[in-house]
Amino acid sequence: MAPADRGEIGRVRIRPVTGEALRRYIPDLARLRIQVFRDWPYLYEGDEAYERRYLETYIRSERATVILALDGDRAVGASTALPLADEAEFVTGPFTGRGLDLGRFFYFGESVLDRRYRGQGVGVRFFEEREAHARSFGAYETA
């Protein structure tokens, strides 16, 4: 079943995507992440193969979501979220190193948005959608 759009902001449609439905967007999202992170302050050169592998995490995690901003069929923005326990060790390490229970946390990862679509409220919607997704499980104390 195709994910449902969650409204529009100007020409941009907001759509939460989970699991295998995300796969078709991976190439565009990998390129978008490199494009956005290339700018200040990140200055990240990026590697498309790495980005594709990284984004696979959101397909494998049963409770993960990527909130897409779409202009037509083209992804112009994305915001990631998943249970902290499903993240890589370099992210979870500081939590487990302090004895914190990873099951209490829902991790809001990156938000990337093509600069031409900024300043229109898409970033606010990213947070609203991720928060609603995390709350839908009723199991997490902190995002």
Legacy VTK file of the C-alpha trace (Angstrom):
# vtk DataFile Version 3.0
C-alpha trace
ASCII
DATASET POLYDATA
POINTS 143 float
0.000 0.000 0.000
1.356 3.427 -0.952
1.913 5.883 1.887
-0.622 8.674 2.191
0.267 12.315 1.765
-0.090 14.337 4.954
-0.938 17.698 3.423
0.738 20.309 1.309
2.861 23.379 1.887
2.887 25.358 -1.323
3.936 22.913 -4.043
5.408 20.484 -1.509
3.528 17.383 -0.371
4.481 15.859 2.987
4.544 12.061 3.059
5.757 9.739 5.840
7.360 6.635 4.352
8.336 3.425 6.146
9.956 0.099 5.323
10.308 -1.091 1.751
8.244 1.830 0.429
11.307 3.964 1.128
13.535 2.015 -1.277
12.395 3.858 -4.412
13.486 7.181 -2.869
16.947 6.068 -1.712
18.900 7.278 -4.794
17.295 10.737 -4.662
17.725 10.972 -0.900
21.396 9.989 -1.093
22.028 12.764 -3.620
19.947 15.252 -1.619
21.871 14.521 1.590
25.167 15.102 -0.204
23.857 18.317 -1.779
22.601 19.775 1.513
25.534 18.626 3.656
28.018 20.040 1.138
27.003 23.551 2.246
28.150 25.393 5.347
28.556 24.415 8.134
29.043 20.754 7.218
31.265 21.045 4.124
30.716 17.305 3.625
31.914 15.942 0.292
29.813 12.824 0.627
29.811 9.484 -1.071
26.645 8.238 -2.730
27.388 4.571 -1.973
27.842 5.378 1.738
24.635 7.430 1.787
22.649 4.597 0.226
23.991 2.121 2.807
23.231 4.568 5.616
19.641 5.045 4.443
19.086 1.262 4.391
18.932 1.527 8.201
15.534 3.191 7.834
14.245 0.356 5.666
15.419 -2.336 8.110
14.035 -0.696 11.249
10.380 -1.709 11.667
9.496 1.491 13.550
11.548 3.956 11.515
10.087 6.666 9.339
11.367 9.121 6.810
9.172 12.147 6.351
9.483 13.162 2.722
8.894 16.557 1.157
7.911 15.921 -2.453
7.568 18.290 -5.370
5.756 16.116 -7.860
7.537 12.761 -7.633
10.876 14.318 -6.704
12.086 14.259 -3.107
13.198 17.780 -2.190
13.496 17.120 1.522
13.553 14.389 4.134
13.600 14.032 7.895
14.539 10.782 9.627
13.453 9.126 12.862
13.804 5.674 14.390
14.093 3.945 17.756
17.502 4.800 19.194
18.130 1.078 19.732
18.099 0.639 15.926
20.815 3.245 15.344
24.512 2.550 14.788
26.862 2.112 17.731
28.570 5.447 17.134
25.210 7.074 17.970
24.088 4.717 20.753
27.493 4.431 22.448
27.246 7.635 24.495
23.862 6.471 25.830
24.871 2.907 26.694
28.153 4.190 28.079
26.126 6.094 30.673
23.891 3.131 31.431
20.810 4.599 29.750
18.095 2.314 28.418
17.986 2.761 24.630
14.368 1.566 24.601
13.274 4.860 26.180
14.463 7.007 23.266
13.192 7.697 19.757
16.000 9.235 17.731
15.298 12.155 15.430
18.104 12.101 12.886
18.775 14.558 10.133
16.490 16.899 8.278
17.575 17.970 4.819
15.707 20.325 2.534
16.663 21.743 -0.834
17.396 25.439 -0.238
14.711 26.507 -2.742
12.017 25.097 -0.419
13.219 26.542 2.875
11.361 29.176 4.880
7.902 27.811 4.022
7.170 25.715 7.107
8.422 22.342 5.855
10.900 22.006 8.745
8.114 22.566 11.275
6.075 19.829 9.604
9.081 17.509 9.728
9.128 17.822 13.519
5.354 17.473 13.864
5.293 14.314 11.755
8.251 12.699 13.523
6.766 13.463 16.927
3.396 12.000 15.904
5.103 8.879 14.563
7.110 8.340 17.767
4.021 8.920 19.954
2.012 6.381 17.949
3.951 3.556 19.631
3.271 4.742 23.179
6.597 3.294 24.289
9.126 6.128 24.211
9.799 8.732 26.885
12.184 11.004 24.998
12.936 12.054 21.453
LINES 1 144
143 0 1 2 3 4 5 6 7 8 9 10 11 12 13 14 15 16 17 18 19 20 21 22 23 24 25 26 27 28 29 30 31 32 33 34 35 36 37 38 39 40 41 42 43 44 45 46 47 48 49 50 51 52 53 54 55 56 57 58 59 60 61 62 63 64 65 66 67 68 69 70 71 72 73 74 75 76 77 78 79 80 81 82 83 84 85 86 87 88 89 90 91 92 93 94 95 96 97 98 99 100 101 102 103 104 105 106 107 108 109 110 111 112 113 114 115 116 117 118 119 120 121 122 123 124 125 126 127 128 129 130 131 132 133 134 135 136 137 138 139 140 141 142
